[in-house]
Amino acid sequence: SEFDVTNFSIEHKNKMSAPYVKGSPIQIGCNYENEYHIKENNTLLIIGSIKELYISQSLLMDDGWVQLENENIITINGLDGYAVPKLITRFPYARPKS
């Protein structure tokens, strides 16, 4: 478990068997759905469904948009890349035929 080798604290919510990271501004609870072997690189594509989603109020804008840079958020890029999200701009919502 990642909790055994990090300083993260465990938090349990509702009926999810997997723990959340306590204090994380975004927590996503997923159920395993299926997996598919990708023969080209001998990996597995794991499919999950989101069952629970917890988002810190400080991240939520009035229109429901999540502004990640309002908290100490780090994103991932591949297996070994880490980045800090930074909003460049927002465009009007695409409305076909209007």
Secondary structure, DSSP 8 states (H G I E B T S, - for coil): -HHHHSS--EE--TT-SS-EETT-SEEEEEEEEEEEEETTTTEEEEEEEEEEEEE-GGGB-TTS-B-GGGS---EEETTTEEE------------TT-
